[in-house]
Amino acid sequence: MTPEVFVELFRDALWMVLIMVCAIIVPSLLIGLVVAIFQAATSINEQTLSFLPRLIVTLLALMAFAHWMTQMLMEYFYSIVERLPQVLY
């Protein structure tokens, strides 16, 4: 395997992981920000008020993006199988 092929495979894997993680983390981050602003405005310091909405949004994001993430993973694995001769020799 040449270094160029390795770098390309590694770069593609990191990019895919970054995109998939952002699809889950960004909605949770936005809801956490909204809840934090609400807590600061109302002086409510309840921990479950900040945890429960983020948990629900994260689960909803997982359900919404599960098909897309599976499709991305399958396309990546297909591309690795297609590049297998380059990797082995």
PDB file of N, CA, C and O in Angstrom:
ATOM      1  N   MET A   1       0.858  -1.175   0.000  1.00  0.00           N
ATOM      2  CA  MET A   1       0.000   0.000   0.000  1.00  0.00           C
ATOM      3  C   MET A   1       0.899   1.230   0.000  1.00  0.00           C
ATOM      4  O   MET A   1       1.831   1.341   0.796  1.00  0.00           O
ATOM      5  N   THR A   2       0.604   2.128  -0.889  1.00  0.00           N
ATOM      6  CA  THR A   2       1.381   3.360  -0.953  1.00  0.00           C
ATOM      7  C   THR A   2       0.880   4.332   0.115  1.00  0.00           C
ATOM      8  O   THR A   2      -0.266   4.242   0.555  1.00  0.00           O
ATOM      9  N   PRO A   3       1.729   5.243   0.523  1.00  0.00           N
ATOM     10  CA  PRO A   3       1.300   6.221   1.524  1.00  0.00           C
ATOM     11  C   PRO A   3       0.126   7.084   1.053  1.00  0.00           C
ATOM     12  O   PRO A   3      -0.700   7.501   1.865  1.00  0.00           O
ATOM     13  N   GLU A   4       0.050   7.350  -0.244  1.00  0.00           N
ATOM     14  CA  GLU A   4      -1.044   8.168  -0.759  1.00  0.00           C
ATOM     15  C   GLU A   4      -2.396   7.479  -0.576  1.00  0.00           C
ATOM     16  O   GLU A   4      -3.384   8.119  -0.216  1.00  0.00           O
ATOM     17  N   VAL A   5      -2.430   6.177  -0.826  1.00  0.00           N
ATOM     18  CA  VAL A   5      -3.677   5.421  -0.658  1.00  0.00           C
ATOM     19  C   VAL A   5      -4.071   5.397   0.810  1.00  0.00           C
ATOM     20  O   VAL A   5      -5.240   5.579   1.149  1.00  0.00           O
ATOM     21  N   PHE A   6      -3.092   5.172   1.681  1.00  0.00           N
ATOM     22  CA  PHE A   6      -3.376   5.151   3.116  1.00  0.00           C
ATOM     23  C   PHE A   6      -3.904   6.500   3.595  1.00  0.00           C
ATOM     24  O   PHE A   6      -4.876   6.560   4.348  1.00  0.00           O
ATOM     25  N   VAL A   7      -3.269   7.566   3.162  1.00  0.00           N
ATOM     26  CA  VAL A   7      -3.701   8.907   3.578  1.00  0.00           C
ATOM     27  C   VAL A   7      -5.109   9.197   3.064  1.00  0.00           C
ATOM     28  O   VAL A   7      -5.921   9.784   3.780  1.00  0.00           O
ATOM     29  N   GLU A   8      -5.399   8.795   1.845  1.00  0.00           N
ATOM     30  CA  GLU A   8      -6.737   9.023   1.295  1.00  0.00           C
ATOM     31  C   GLU A   8      -7.801   8.240   2.063  1.00  0.00           C
ATOM     32  O   GLU A   8      -8.865   8.780   2.368  1.00  0.00           O
ATOM     33  N   LEU A   9      -7.527   6.978   2.377  1.00  0.00           N
ATOM     34  CA  LEU A   9      -8.478   6.172   3.149  1.00  0.00           C
ATOM     35  C   LEU A   9      -8.681   6.746   4.543  1.00  0.00           C
ATOM     36  O   LEU A   9      -9.807   6.816   5.036  1.00  0.00           O
ATOM     37  N   PHE A  10      -7.598   7.152   5.170  1.00  0.00           N
ATOM     38  CA  PHE A  10      -7.678   7.708   6.520  1.00  0.00           C
ATOM     39  C   PHE A  10      -8.428   9.039   6.520  1.00  0.00           C
ATOM     40  O   PHE A  10      -9.244   9.294   7.406  1.00  0.00           O
ATOM     41  N   ARG A  11      -8.158   9.875   5.540  1.00  0.00           N
ATOM     42  CA  ARG A  11      -8.847  11.160   5.433  1.00  0.00           C
ATOM     43  C   ARG A  11     -10.342  10.967   5.212  1.00  0.00           C
ATOM     44  O   ARG A  11     -11.157  11.655   5.828  1.00  0.00           O
ATOM     45  N   ASP A  12     -10.702  10.038   4.340  1.00  0.00           N
ATOM     46  CA  ASP A  12     -12.119   9.759   4.091  1.00  0.00           C
ATOM     47  C   ASP A  12     -12.812   9.242   5.350  1.00  0.00           C
ATOM     48  O   ASP A  12     -13.948   9.620   5.636  1.00  0.00           O
ATOM     49  N   ALA A  13     -12.132   8.384   6.096  1.00  0.00           N
ATOM     50  CA  ALA A  13     -12.716   7.847   7.331  1.00  0.00           C
ATOM     51  C   ALA A  13     -12.910   8.947   8.367  1.00  0.00           C
ATOM     52  O   ALA A  13     -13.960   9.013   9.006  1.00  0.00           O
ATOM     53  N   LEU A  14     -11.923   9.804   8.540  1.00  0.00           N
ATOM     54  CA  LEU A  14     -12.057  10.897   9.505  1.00  0.00           C
ATOM     55  C   LEU A  14     -13.160  11.868   9.100  1.00  0.00           C
ATOM     56  O   LEU A  14     -13.915  12.337   9.953  1.00  0.00           O
ATOM     57  N   TRP A  15     -13.261  12.170   7.824  1.00  0.00           N
ATOM     58  CA  TRP A  15     -14.296  13.087   7.355  1.00  0.00           C
ATOM     59  C   TRP A  15     -15.686  12.492   7.598  1.00  0.00           C
ATOM     60  O   TRP A  15     -16.599  13.193   8.032  1.00  0.00           O
ATOM     61  N   MET A  16     -15.838  11.202   7.316  1.00  0.00           N
ATOM     62  CA  MET A  16     -17.124  10.552   7.522  1.00  0.00           C
ATOM     63  C   MET A  16     -17.502  10.543   9.003  1.00  0.00           C
ATOM     64  O   MET A  16     -18.654  10.808   9.348  1.00  0.00           O
ATOM     65  N   VAL A  17     -16.554  10.244   9.871  1.00  0.00           N
ATOM     66  CA  VAL A  17     -16.824  10.248  11.312  1.00  0.00           C
ATOM     67  C   VAL A  17     -17.194  11.653  11.778  1.00  0.00           C
ATOM     68  O   VAL A  17     -18.111  11.810  12.584  1.00  0.00           O
ATOM     69  N   LEU A  18     -16.508  12.656  11.293  1.00  0.00           N
ATOM     70  CA  LEU A  18     -16.809  14.038  11.674  1.00  0.00           C
ATOM     71  C   LEU A  18     -18.229  14.428  11.270  1.00  0.00           C
ATOM     72  O   LEU A  18     -18.956  15.022  12.066  1.00  0.00           O
ATOM     73  N   ILE A  19     -18.625  14.106  10.063  1.00  0.00           N
ATOM     74  CA  ILE A  19     -19.971  14.433   9.583  1.00  0.00           C
ATOM     75  C   ILE A  19     -21.028  13.693  10.396  1.00  0.00           C
ATOM     76  O   ILE A  19     -22.047  14.277  10.765  1.00  0.00           O
ATOM     77  N   MET A  20     -20.793  12.417  10.675  1.00  0.00           N
ATOM     78  CA  MET A  20     -21.781  11.628  11.411  1.00  0.00           C
ATOM     79  C   MET A  20     -21.911  12.088  12.858  1.00  0.00           C
ATOM     80  O   MET A  20     -23.016  12.114  13.401  1.00  0.00           O
ATOM     81  N   VAL A  21     -20.808  12.448  13.482  1.00  0.00           N
ATOM     82  CA  VAL A  21     -20.861  12.923  14.866  1.00  0.00           C
ATOM     83  C   VAL A  21     -21.545  14.284  14.931  1.00  0.00           C
ATOM     84  O   VAL A  21     -22.328  14.541  15.845  1.00  0.00           O
ATOM     85  N   CYS A  22     -21.257  15.143  13.980  1.00  0.00           N
ATOM     86  CA  CYS A  22     -21.893  16.472  13.979  1.00  0.00           C
ATOM     87  C   CYS A  22     -23.400  16.375  13.801  1.00  0.00           C
ATOM     88  O   CYS A  22     -24.139  17.199  14.340  1.00  0.00           O
ATOM     89  N   ALA A  23     -23.865  15.385  13.058  1.00  0.00           N
ATOM     90  CA  ALA A  23     -25.305  15.221  12.866  1.00  0.00           C
ATOM     91  C   ALA A  23     -26.011  14.907  14.181  1.00  0.00           C
ATOM     92  O   ALA A  23     -27.201  15.192  14.322  1.00  0.00           O
ATOM     93  N   ILE A  24     -25.309  14.334  15.133  1.00  0.00           N
ATOM     94  CA  ILE A  24     -25.897  13.997  16.431  1.00  0.00           C
ATOM     95  C   ILE A  24     -25.611  15.084  17.465  1.00  0.00           C
ATOM     96  O   ILE A  24     -26.484  15.414  18.267  1.00  0.00           O
ATOM     97  N   ILE A  25     -24.420  15.634  17.458  1.00  0.00           N
ATOM     98  CA  ILE A  25     -23.995  16.567  18.507  1.00  0.00           C
ATOM     99  C   ILE A  25     -24.584  17.968  18.321  1.00  0.00           C
ATOM    100  O   ILE A  25     -24.950  18.606  19.308  1.00  0.00           O
ATOM    101  N   VAL A  26     -24.681  18.454  17.102  1.00  0.00           N
ATOM    102  CA  VAL A  26     -25.128  19.836  16.878  1.00  0.00           C
ATOM    103  C   VAL A  26     -26.550  20.089  17.383  1.00  0.00           C
ATOM    104  O   VAL A  26     -26.769  21.103  18.046  1.00  0.00           O
ATOM    105  N   PRO A  27     -27.528  19.221  17.104  1.00  0.00           N
ATOM    106  CA  PRO A  27     -28.858  19.483  17.680  1.00  0.00           C
ATOM    107  C   PRO A  27     -28.851  19.481  19.209  1.00  0.00           C
ATOM    108  O   PRO A  27     -29.531  20.293  19.837  1.00  0.00           O
ATOM    109  N   SER A  28     -28.091  18.582  19.799  1.00  0.00           N
ATOM    110  CA  SER A  28     -27.992  18.541  21.261  1.00  0.00           C
ATOM    111  C   SER A  28     -27.334  19.805  21.799  1.00  0.00           C
ATOM    112  O   SER A  28     -27.738  20.328  22.838  1.00  0.00           O
ATOM    113  N   LEU A  29     -26.331  20.290  21.100  1.00  0.00           N
ATOM    114  CA  LEU A  29     -25.660  21.520  21.504  1.00  0.00           C
ATOM    115  C   LEU A  29     -26.611  22.713  21.447  1.00  0.00           C
ATOM    116  O   LEU A  29     -26.628  23.538  22.361  1.00  0.00           O
ATOM    117  N   LEU A  30     -27.393  22.806  20.389  1.00  0.00           N
ATOM    118  CA  LEU A  30     -28.330  23.922  20.253  1.00  0.00           C
ATOM    119  C   LEU A  30     -29.416  23.885  21.330  1.00  0.00           C
ATOM    120  O   LEU A  30     -29.759  24.922  21.898  1.00  0.00           O
ATOM    121  N   ILE A  31     -29.951  22.709  21.610  1.00  0.00           N
ATOM    122  CA  ILE A  31     -30.963  22.598  22.663  1.00  0.00           C
ATOM    123  C   ILE A  31     -30.346  22.901  24.019  1.00  0.00           C
ATOM    124  O   ILE A  31     -30.987  23.538  24.855  1.00  0.00           O
ATOM    125  N   GLY A  32     -29.124  22.461  24.254  1.00  0.00           N
ATOM    126  CA  GLY A  32     -28.445  22.782  25.506  1.00  0.00           C
ATOM    127  C   GLY A  32     -28.259  24.278  25.676  1.00  0.00           C
ATOM    128  O   GLY A  32     -28.398  24.801  26.782  1.00  0.00           O
ATOM    129  N   LEU A  33     -27.948  24.966  24.597  1.00  0.00           N
ATOM    130  CA  LEU A  33     -27.793  26.417  24.648  1.00  0.00           C
ATOM    131  C   LEU A  33     -29.118  27.109  24.959  1.00  0.00           C
ATOM    132  O   LEU A  33     -29.160  28.033  25.772  1.00  0.00           O
ATOM    133  N   VAL A  34     -30.193  26.667  24.319  1.00  0.00           N
ATOM    134  CA  VAL A  34     -31.513  27.251  24.574  1.00  0.00           C
ATOM    135  C   VAL A  34     -31.929  27.016  26.021  1.00  0.00           C
ATOM    136  O   VAL A  34     -32.443  27.925  26.673  1.00  0.00           O
ATOM    137  N   VAL A  35     -31.715  25.816  26.523  1.00  0.00           N
ATOM    138  CA  VAL A  35     -32.082  25.504  27.911  1.00  0.00           C
ATOM    139  C   VAL A  35     -31.225  26.310  28.879  1.00  0.00           C
ATOM    140  O   VAL A  35     -31.731  26.777  29.899  1.00  0.00           O
ATOM    141  N   ALA A  36     -29.951  26.481  28.585  1.00  0.00           N
ATOM    142  CA  ALA A  36     -29.076  27.267  29.462  1.00  0.00           C
ATOM    143  C   ALA A  36     -29.519  28.729  29.513  1.00  0.00           C
ATOM    144  O   ALA A  36     -29.511  29.347  30.578  1.00  0.00           O
ATOM    145  N   ILE A  37     -29.900  29.274  28.371  1.00  0.00           N
ATOM    146  CA  ILE A  37     -30.401  30.654  28.354  1.00  0.00           C
ATOM    147  C   ILE A  37     -31.699  30.754  29.145  1.00  0.00           C
ATOM    148  O   ILE A  37     -31.904  31.716  29.886  1.00  0.00           O
ATOM    149  N   PHE A  38     -32.575  29.764  28.992  1.00  0.00           N
ATOM    150  CA  PHE A  38     -33.824  29.747  29.755  1.00  0.00           C
ATOM    151  C   PHE A  38     -33.548  29.656  31.253  1.00  0.00           C
ATOM    152  O   PHE A  38     -34.176  30.360  32.044  1.00  0.00           O
ATOM    153  N   GLN A  39     -32.616  28.796  31.645  1.00  0.00           N
ATOM    154  CA  GLN A  39     -32.279  28.661  33.064  1.00  0.00           C
ATOM    155  C   GLN A  39     -31.668  29.945  33.605  1.00  0.00           C
ATOM    156  O   GLN A  39     -31.957  30.335  34.737  1.00  0.00           O
ATOM    157  N   ALA A  40     -30.844  30.597  32.833  1.00  0.00           N
ATOM    158  CA  ALA A  40     -30.239  31.850  33.290  1.00  0.00           C
ATOM    159  C   ALA A  40     -31.287  32.953  33.414  1.00  0.00           C
ATOM    160  O   ALA A  40     -31.214  33.782  34.321  1.00  0.00           O
ATOM    161  N   ALA A  41     -32.249  32.964  32.514  1.00  0.00           N
ATOM    162  CA  ALA A  41     -33.277  34.005  32.546  1.00  0.00           C
ATOM    163  C   ALA A  41     -34.259  33.810  33.694  1.00  0.00           C
ATOM    164  O   ALA A  41     -34.772  34.782  34.250  1.00  0.00           O
ATOM    165  N   THR A  42     -34.520  32.555  34.048  1.00  0.00           N
ATOM    166  CA  THR A  42     -35.516  32.280  35.091  1.00  0.00           C
ATOM    167  C   THR A  42     -34.903  31.902  36.430  1.00  0.00           C
ATOM    168  O   THR A  42     -35.634  31.680  37.395  1.00  0.00           O
ATOM    169  N   SER A  43     -33.599  31.824  36.511  1.00  0.00           N
ATOM    170  CA  SER A  43     -32.873  31.431  37.734  1.00  0.00           C
ATOM    171  C   SER A  43     -33.278  30.049  38.238  1.00  0.00           C
ATOM    172  O   SER A  43     -33.279  29.800  39.443  1.00  0.00           O
ATOM    173  N   ILE A  44     -33.619  29.160  37.324  1.00  0.00           N
ATOM    174  CA  ILE A  44     -33.913  27.768  37.677  1.00  0.00           C
ATOM    175  C   ILE A  44     -32.637  26.963  37.458  1.00  0.00           C
ATOM    176  O   ILE A  44     -32.075  26.977  36.363  1.00  0.00           O
ATOM    177  N   ASN A  45     -32.179  26.269  38.484  1.00  0.00           N
ATOM    178  CA  ASN A  45     -30.943  25.495  38.390  1.00  0.00           C
ATOM    179  C   ASN A  45     -31.203  24.007  38.581  1.00  0.00           C
ATOM    180  O   ASN A  45     -30.493  23.345  39.337  1.00  0.00           O
ATOM    181  N   GLU A  46     -32.187  23.493  37.921  1.00  0.00           N
ATOM    182  CA  GLU A  46     -32.524  22.075  38.016  1.00  0.00           C
ATOM    183  C   GLU A  46     -31.709  21.305  36.973  1.00  0.00           C
ATOM    184  O   GLU A  46     -31.730  21.650  35.792  1.00  0.00           O
ATOM    185  N   GLN A  47     -30.991  20.263  37.409  1.00  0.00           N
ATOM    186  CA  GLN A  47     -30.129  19.510  36.498  1.00  0.00           C
ATOM    187  C   GLN A  47     -30.928  18.711  35.475  1.00  0.00           C
ATOM    188  O   GLN A  47     -30.509  18.573  34.325  1.00  0.00           O
ATOM    189  N   THR A  48     -32.080  18.186  35.893  1.00  0.00           N
ATOM    190  CA  THR A  48     -32.860  17.398  34.938  1.00  0.00           C
ATOM    191  C   THR A  48     -33.430  18.268  33.826  1.00  0.00           C
ATOM    192  O   THR A  48     -33.706  17.769  32.735  1.00  0.00           O
ATOM    193  N   LEU A  49     -33.610  19.545  34.082  1.00  0.00           N
ATOM    194  CA  LEU A  49     -34.117  20.446  33.050  1.00  0.00           C
ATOM    195  C   LEU A  49     -33.105  20.602  31.916  1.00  0.00           C
ATOM    196  O   LEU A  49     -33.495  20.828  30.770  1.00  0.00           O
ATOM    197  N   SER A  50     -31.835  20.486  32.215  1.00  0.00           N
ATOM    198  CA  SER A  50     -30.833  20.595  31.153  1.00  0.00           C
ATOM    199  C   SER A  50     -30.522  19.237  30.521  1.00  0.00           C
ATOM    200  O   SER A  50     -30.145  19.174  29.351  1.00  0.00           O
ATOM    201  N   PHE A  51     -30.674  18.160  31.278  1.00  0.00           N
ATOM    202  CA  PHE A  51     -30.298  16.840  30.769  1.00  0.00           C
ATOM    203  C   PHE A  51     -31.381  16.218  29.893  1.00  0.00           C
ATOM    204  O   PHE A  51     -31.086  15.700  28.816  1.00  0.00           O
ATOM    205  N   LEU A  52     -32.611  16.264  30.341  1.00  0.00           N
ATOM    206  CA  LEU A  52     -33.694  15.564  29.651  1.00  0.00           C
ATOM    207  C   LEU A  52     -33.945  16.078  28.227  1.00  0.00           C
ATOM    208  O   LEU A  52     -34.079  15.253  27.323  1.00  0.00           O
ATOM    209  N   PRO A  53     -34.016  17.385  27.977  1.00  0.00           N
ATOM    210  CA  PRO A  53     -34.212  17.829  26.582  1.00  0.00           C
ATOM    211  C   PRO A  53     -33.059  17.424  25.661  1.00  0.00           C
ATOM    212  O   PRO A  53     -33.284  17.065  24.505  1.00  0.00           O
ATOM    213  N   ARG A  54     -31.830  17.481  26.171  1.00  0.00           N
ATOM    214  CA  ARG A  54     -30.692  17.067  25.339  1.00  0.00           C
ATOM    215  C   ARG A  54     -30.755  15.579  25.025  1.00  0.00           C
ATOM    216  O   ARG A  54     -30.448  15.162  23.908  1.00  0.00           O
ATOM    217  N   LEU A  55     -31.152  14.783  26.006  1.00  0.00           N
ATOM    218  CA  LEU A  55     -31.284  13.345  25.782  1.00  0.00           C
ATOM    219  C   LEU A  55     -32.352  13.055  24.733  1.00  0.00           C
ATOM    220  O   LEU A  55     -32.140  12.243  23.832  1.00  0.00           O
ATOM    221  N   ILE A  56     -33.482  13.713  24.850  1.00  0.00           N
ATOM    222  CA  ILE A  56     -34.579  13.495  23.899  1.00  0.00           C
ATOM    223  C   ILE A  56     -34.177  13.926  22.491  1.00  0.00           C
ATOM    224  O   ILE A  56     -34.450  13.217  21.522  1.00  0.00           O
ATOM    225  N   VAL A  57     -33.531  15.083  22.373  1.00  0.00           N
ATOM    226  CA  VAL A  57     -33.111  15.567  21.048  1.00  0.00           C
ATOM    227  C   VAL A  57     -32.040  14.653  20.453  1.00  0.00           C
ATOM    228  O   VAL A  57     -32.041  14.407  19.247  1.00  0.00           O
ATOM    229  N   THR A  58     -31.137  14.153  21.274  1.00  0.00           N
ATOM    230  CA  THR A  58     -30.115  13.234  20.778  1.00  0.00           C
ATOM    231  C   THR A  58     -30.746  11.947  20.265  1.00  0.00           C
ATOM    232  O   THR A  58     -30.362  11.448  19.208  1.00  0.00           O
ATOM    233  N   LEU A  59     -31.702  11.409  20.998  1.00  0.00           N
ATOM    234  CA  LEU A  59     -32.387  10.198  20.539  1.00  0.00           C
ATOM    235  C   LEU A  59     -33.182  10.453  19.262  1.00  0.00           C
ATOM    236  O   LEU A  59     -33.194   9.612  18.364  1.00  0.00           O
ATOM    237  N   LEU A  60     -33.841  11.600  19.174  1.00  0.00           N
ATOM    238  CA  LEU A  60     -34.573  11.946  17.950  1.00  0.00           C
ATOM    239  C   LEU A  60     -33.623  12.117  16.761  1.00  0.00           C
ATOM    240  O   LEU A  60     -33.938  11.706  15.644  1.00  0.00           O
ATOM    241  N   ALA A  61     -32.465  12.723  17.009  1.00  0.00           N
ATOM    242  CA  ALA A  61     -31.475  12.882  15.934  1.00  0.00           C
ATOM    243  C   ALA A  61     -30.946  11.522  15.487  1.00  0.00           C
ATOM    244  O   ALA A  61     -30.744  11.294  14.294  1.00  0.00           O
ATOM    245  N   LEU A  62     -30.724  10.625  16.436  1.00  0.00           N
ATOM    246  CA  LEU A  62     -30.286   9.278  16.070  1.00  0.00           C
ATOM    247  C   LEU A  62     -31.333   8.577  15.214  1.00  0.00           C
ATOM    248  O   LEU A  62     -30.998   7.925  14.225  1.00  0.00           O
ATOM    249  N   MET A  63     -32.593   8.711  15.595  1.00  0.00           N
ATOM    250  CA  MET A  63     -33.656   8.085  14.802  1.00  0.00           C
ATOM    251  C   MET A  63     -33.775   8.738  13.430  1.00  0.00           C
ATOM    252  O   MET A  63     -34.000   8.049  12.435  1.00  0.00           O
ATOM    253  N   ALA A  64     -33.629  10.047  13.366  1.00  0.00           N
ATOM    254  CA  ALA A  64     -33.783  10.752  12.094  1.00  0.00           C
ATOM    255  C   ALA A  64     -32.629  10.472  11.136  1.00  0.00           C
ATOM    256  O   ALA A  64     -32.841  10.357   9.929  1.00  0.00           O
ATOM    257  N   PHE A  65     -31.419  10.362  11.661  1.00  0.00           N
ATOM    258  CA  PHE A  65     -30.242  10.215  10.804  1.00  0.00           C
ATOM    259  C   PHE A  65     -29.718   8.787  10.710  1.00  0.00           C
ATOM    260  O   PHE A  65     -28.688   8.565  10.073  1.00  0.00           O
ATOM    261  N   ALA A  66     -30.383   7.820  11.316  1.00  0.00           N
ATOM    262  CA  ALA A  66     -29.877   6.443  11.322  1.00  0.00           C
ATOM    263  C   ALA A  66     -29.771   5.879   9.905  1.00  0.00           C
ATOM    264  O   ALA A  66     -28.765   5.262   9.555  1.00  0.00           O
ATOM    265  N   HIS A  67     -30.793   6.088   9.102  1.00  0.00           N
ATOM    266  CA  HIS A  67     -30.767   5.557   7.732  1.00  0.00           C
ATOM    267  C   HIS A  67     -29.650   6.205   6.916  1.00  0.00           C
ATOM    268  O   HIS A  67     -28.935   5.524   6.182  1.00  0.00           O
ATOM    269  N   TRP A  68     -29.508   7.505   7.047  1.00  0.00           N
ATOM    270  CA  TRP A  68     -28.468   8.233   6.316  1.00  0.00           C
ATOM    271  C   TRP A  68     -27.072   7.787   6.749  1.00  0.00           C
ATOM    272  O   TRP A  68     -26.187   7.611   5.912  1.00  0.00           O
ATOM    273  N   MET A  69     -26.875   7.603   8.064  1.00  0.00           N
ATOM    274  CA  MET A  69     -25.568   7.168   8.561  1.00  0.00           C
ATOM    275  C   MET A  69     -25.238   5.757   8.089  1.00  0.00           C
ATOM    276  O   MET A  69     -24.100   5.470   7.719  1.00  0.00           O
ATOM    277  N   THR A  70     -26.229   4.886   8.102  1.00  0.00           N
ATOM    278  CA  THR A  70     -26.014   3.525   7.616  1.00  0.00           C
ATOM    279  C   THR A  70     -25.653   3.536   6.139  1.00  0.00           C
ATOM    280  O   THR A  70     -24.776   2.790   5.703  1.00  0.00           O
ATOM    281  N   GLN A  71     -26.321   4.372   5.380  1.00  0.00           N
ATOM    282  CA  GLN A  71     -26.017   4.486   3.954  1.00  0.00           C
ATOM    283  C   GLN A  71     -24.592   5.004   3.739  1.00  0.00           C
ATOM    284  O   GLN A  71     -23.878   4.509   2.867  1.00  0.00           O
ATOM    285  N   MET A  72     -24.178   5.997   4.527  1.00  0.00           N
ATOM    286  CA  MET A  72     -22.808   6.517   4.405  1.00  0.00           C
ATOM    287  C   MET A  72     -21.779   5.439   4.726  1.00  0.00           C
ATOM    288  O   MET A  72     -20.781   5.298   4.019  1.00  0.00           O
ATOM    289  N   LEU A  73     -22.020   4.681   5.791  1.00  0.00           N
ATOM    290  CA  LEU A  73     -21.093   3.611   6.162  1.00  0.00           C
ATOM    291  C   LEU A  73     -21.010   2.544   5.077  1.00  0.00           C
ATOM    292  O   LEU A  73     -19.923   2.066   4.751  1.00  0.00           O
ATOM    293  N   MET A  74     -22.153   2.174   4.523  1.00  0.00           N
ATOM    294  CA  MET A  74     -22.152   1.167   3.463  1.00  0.00           C
ATOM    295  C   MET A  74     -21.393   1.658   2.237  1.00  0.00           C
ATOM    296  O   MET A  74     -20.630   0.896   1.643  1.00  0.00           O
ATOM    297  N   GLU A  75     -21.587   2.909   1.849  1.00  0.00           N
ATOM    298  CA  GLU A  75     -20.853   3.455   0.705  1.00  0.00           C
ATOM    299  C   GLU A  75     -19.356   3.476   0.973  1.00  0.00           C
ATOM    300  O   GLU A  75     -18.558   3.199   0.077  1.00  0.00           O
ATOM    301  N   TYR A  76     -18.969   3.804   2.206  1.00  0.00           N
ATOM    302  CA  TYR A  76     -17.547   3.827   2.540  1.00  0.00           C
ATOM    303  C   TYR A  76     -16.953   2.418   2.478  1.00  0.00           C
ATOM    304  O   TYR A  76     -15.863   2.224   1.940  1.00  0.00           O
ATOM    305  N   PHE A  77     -17.668   1.443   3.028  1.00  0.00           N
ATOM    306  CA  PHE A  77     -17.157   0.076   2.993  1.00  0.00           C
ATOM    307  C   PHE A  77     -17.106  -0.465   1.570  1.00  0.00           C
ATOM    308  O   PHE A  77     -16.182  -1.203   1.228  1.00  0.00           O
ATOM    309  N   TYR A  78     -18.084  -0.112   0.731  1.00  0.00           N
ATOM    310  CA  TYR A  78     -18.029  -0.505  -0.672  1.00  0.00           C
ATOM    311  C   TYR A  78     -16.809   0.102  -1.358  1.00  0.00           C
ATOM    312  O   TYR A  78     -16.147  -0.562  -2.156  1.00  0.00           O
ATOM    313  N   SER A  79     -16.514   1.353  -1.051  1.00  0.00           N
ATOM    314  CA  SER A  79     -15.344   1.983  -1.673  1.00  0.00           C
ATOM    315  C   SER A  79     -14.051   1.332  -1.199  1.00  0.00           C
ATOM    316  O   SER A  79     -13.090   1.227  -1.961  1.00  0.00           O
ATOM    317  N   ILE A  80     -14.024   0.893   0.058  1.00  0.00           N
ATOM    318  CA  ILE A  80     -12.827   0.195   0.551  1.00  0.00           C
ATOM    319  C   ILE A  80     -12.672  -1.147  -0.158  1.00  0.00           C
ATOM    320  O   ILE A  80     -11.563  -1.526  -0.534  1.00  0.00           O
ATOM    321  N   VAL A  81     -13.771  -1.862  -0.342  1.00  0.00           N
ATOM    322  CA  VAL A  81     -13.707  -3.147  -1.039  1.00  0.00           C
ATOM    323  C   VAL A  81     -13.260  -2.939  -2.484  1.00  0.00           C
ATOM    324  O   VAL A  81     -12.494  -3.746  -3.010  1.00  0.00           O
ATOM    325  N   GLU A  82     -13.723  -1.876  -3.129  1.00  0.00           N
ATOM    326  CA  GLU A  82     -13.292  -1.589  -4.496  1.00  0.00           C
ATOM    327  C   GLU A  82     -11.810  -1.242  -4.556  1.00  0.00           C
ATOM    328  O   GLU A  82     -11.146  -1.537  -5.550  1.00  0.00           O
ATOM    329  N   ARG A  83     -11.287  -0.621  -3.511  1.00  0.00           N
ATOM    330  CA  ARG A  83      -9.869  -0.229  -3.477  1.00  0.00           C
ATOM    331  C   ARG A  83      -8.977  -1.328  -2.912  1.00  0.00           C
ATOM    332  O   ARG A  83      -7.772  -1.122  -2.771  1.00  0.00           O
ATOM    333  N   LEU A  84      -9.525  -2.465  -2.591  1.00  0.00           N
ATOM    334  CA  LEU A  84      -8.750  -3.531  -1.972  1.00  0.00           C
ATOM    335  C   LEU A  84      -7.507  -3.922  -2.778  1.00  0.00           C
ATOM    336  O   LEU A  84      -6.459  -4.148  -2.172  1.00  0.00           O
ATOM    337  N   PRO A  85      -7.568  -4.012  -4.094  1.00  0.00           N
ATOM    338  CA  PRO A  85      -6.331  -4.310  -4.831  1.00  0.00           C
ATOM    339  C   PRO A  85      -5.241  -3.253  -4.623  1.00  0.00           C
ATOM    340  O   PRO A  85      -4.059  -3.591  -4.558  1.00  0.00           O
ATOM    341  N   GLN A  86      -5.626  -1.985  -4.520  1.00  0.00           N
ATOM    342  CA  GLN A  86      -4.633  -0.935  -4.271  1.00  0.00           C
ATOM    343  C   GLN A  86      -4.037  -1.072  -2.876  1.00  0.00           C
ATOM    344  O   GLN A  86      -2.850  -0.813  -2.673  1.00  0.00           O
ATOM    345  N   VAL A  87      -4.852  -1.476  -1.928  1.00  0.00           N
ATOM    346  CA  VAL A  87      -4.393  -1.576  -0.543  1.00  0.00           C
ATOM    347  C   VAL A  87      -3.452  -2.761  -0.379  1.00  0.00           C
ATOM    348  O   VAL A  87      -2.456  -2.668   0.338  1.00  0.00           O
ATOM    349  N   LEU A  88      -3.756  -3.864  -1.031  1.00  0.00           N
ATOM    350  CA  LEU A  88      -2.962  -5.072  -0.845  1.00  0.00           C
ATOM    351  C   LEU A  88      -1.645  -5.038  -1.604  1.00  0.00           C
ATOM    352  O   LEU A  88      -0.673  -5.658  -1.172  1.00  0.00           O
ATOM    353  N   TYR A  89      -1.589  -4.322  -2.732  1.00  0.00           N
ATOM    354  CA  TYR A  89      -0.363  -4.349  -3.539  1.00  0.00           C
ATOM    355  C   TYR A  89       0.270  -3.009  -3.660  1.00  0.00           C
ATOM    356  O   TYR A  89       1.307  -2.872  -4.308  1.00  0.00           O
TER     357      TYR A  89
END
